[in-house]
Amino acid sequence: MEPIGRDQNYFDLGGDSSLAVHLFVQIEKTFCIKLPIFTLFEAPTIAGLAVEVQKAEAMGLKARTPILQRRPRTASVSREALLAQLDGLSSTELQNLLQRVTDGKQPV
């Protein structure tokens, strides 16, 4: 595969909507900004997207929540760590934790 130039058109290179979603997730992770996907139609080159990223940063268009990397969990570590944390909580703290989890405010 030949190197891709900064002025080559994303769509001319075979880019599609599925790849665009992945591209914009990477932009959000890397620059902590949220760009609408239609930006790719207005600026379909690396150079054009770079300008749009700079504009978004200057305007303070931060992503609402950072995208976190999932860490693999092992069953033995997770159970032991969870039990140790739960052991140290009062009954009121346990009730509050359960309420937050059931309300969907905090992921399990």
N, C-alpha and C positions, 0 to 999 in steps of 0.2 A: 504494500500500500504506500502510495506517495504521501509526503508530508502535506498537511493541510495549511493553506495560507490564511492569514488574518482577514483577507478580503474576499474569501470564497463564500458563496451563498450556501447556507445550511441546507436548504431544500434541493439545490442542485447536486449536493453531495449525497443525497438519498435520505436526508433527515425526515422523520415523520412525527406525528403528534405523540406517539408513545415515547420516542426518544426525547422529545421536547420536555415532557414531564420530568424525565430523569435529569435532563440538563438543568432545569429550573430548580429541582431539589438540590442539586450540587451547588448551584449559584447561591441558594439560600443557606446551605451549610457553610460554604466557604466565606461568604461576605456578610452573613447575618442580615440580609435584606430580602424583601419579598417583592419580586417583580411579577406582573401579570404575564401570562403566557403569550398574549397577543403581542407583547414586545418583540417576540421573535419574528413576527410578520413585518414589523416596522424596521427592525434592525437585524436582518438575517445573517450577519457576519460576526466573526469574533470581535473585530474592531468596533462594529456597531453596538454589540452587546456590552463591550467594555465602557463605551460612552454612557450607555443606559445605567450601568452599575454605578459609575461615578456620579451621575445625576441623582440616582436614588440615595446614595450615601450622603451627598451634599444636602438633600432634602430631608434626611433623617428617616427614610422609609425602612425602619427596622422590622424584622420578622416579629410576629407576635410572641411566639414561643420558640426557644431554640430547639433544634432537632437534636435529640440525644441519641448517642450510639447505644444499642442494646448490648449489655454484657452477658455472656453466657453464665447461667447459674447451674450449680451442681446441687443435687437434691440434699446431700448431707450438710453442706455448708449453709444452704438456705434455711433448712429446718432448724439447725442448731442456732444460727444467728437470730432467726425469728423468735424462737422460744426464749433465748436469752434476753432479747429486747422486751418481749411480752411479760416476762417474769418481773422485770423492774417497774412495770406500770401499775398505777393504782387502779382500782375498779372504775373510777370516774374517767381516767385517761383511756382505759380500754373501751368504755362505752363511747367516748368521743371518737376514738379511732374507728370503731365499728360503724358509727353513724356516718362519718366522712366517707368510708368505703362504700356503704350502701347507698349514699346520696350521689355517688359517682364523682365526688370532688377530688378524690385521690385514687390513682390507679393502684391495683393490688400488686 
